[in-house]
């Protein structure tokens, strides 16, 4: 089996940066697809929304996947796109992702601007349904936001054999208050913990939140402030008090995990020998980042690549 993978972070319609990164990594466009003679690309999801070249980005990645030159997993933006077009069986005339809820359309607008009401919208969202929620490869795991074994086990019974979405998973994953919804949230968006004492903070888009996403990759985190993922300068809004007993640090003993989703900044670097985030805010001018994995059991910063 080929163990040479280039794992690429959230693209968000930044087609030009994607072409530049593929070129930098030694891929060339041949036979209608970008290919490398010795390596396979893996995309961590979130191909769409926010950026200027939605269709070109999806087309490039899809051609690579269909040519066997790449693999791609599902991000939360792809899941949202599927739910956006899936009718809600309990509410005729409505969809699983509410078209009128504040923020839902805004977040999805760049994609809707070029596909809404066209055949391409269904064609692309049908293709998104063929993307697995994670890859559990020999020696490497790739997931969009969080490798959480309990959530993985909850999801297995409602997924297809290759870990792609079933109709049941799409329905339950769009309805808060059930284990499938919670598990998809963790895998695609990361775990959250409710802030104590009615505290809140404003996220990167200005939305007031009473729950905070946490650094699941830091088992040593003891307080809300240690664990919280908030915009720069927002740490003081998070109380420096112990996390609840229900919060369990991520005592991870599996192979390395590569993921995206979290809008990191600064020079790209691995978090630890086990974890690396490949999302460095490409949608807000940051670099598009990849990791060149060659079978190593410990991740190293020198294997990061970006443009």
TANOR-V752001 format. One record per backbone hydrogen bond with DSSP energy under -1.0 kcal/mol. NH is the residue of the N-H (numbers start at 1). CO is the residue of the C=O. If there is no record, write none. Layout:
nh: (NH;NH)
co: (CO;CO)
This chain:
nh: (5;6;7;8;9;12;13;14;15;18;19;20;21;22;23;24;25;26;27;28;30;33;35;40;41;42;43;44;51;53;57;58;59;60;61;62;63;64;65;66;67;68;69;70;71;73;74;79;80;81;82;83;84;85;88;91;94;96;97;104;107;108;112;113;114;115;116;118;123;124;125;126;127;128;129;130;131;133;135;137;140;141;142;143;145;146;152;153;154;155;156;158;159;160;163;170;171;172;173;174;175;182;183;184;185;186;187;188;189;190;193;195;199;201;203;206;209;212;214;215;216;218;221;224;227;228;229;234;237;238;241;243;247;251;252;257;258;259;260;264;271;272;276;278;284;285;286;290;291;292;293;293;299;303;304;305;307)
co: (293;40;291;42;289;46;47;11;13;14;15;16;17;18;19;20;21;23;22;35;33;30;28;4;69;6;71;8;49;13;53;54;55;56;57;58;59;60;61;62;63;65;64;64;41;43;132;75;76;77;78;79;80;81;94;88;91;86;83;101;103;104;108;109;111;111;112;115;119;120;121;122;123;124;125;127;128;163;142;140;137;256;135;258;187;187;148;149;150;151;152;155;156;164;160;166;167;168;169;171;172;178;179;180;181;182;183;184;185;185;212;210;196;209;207;203;201;193;191;227;214;215;218;241;223;224;213;231;234;235;239;222;244;249;250;274;141;276;144;279;275;275;257;259;281;282;281;305;7;303;5;291;273;300;301;290;288)
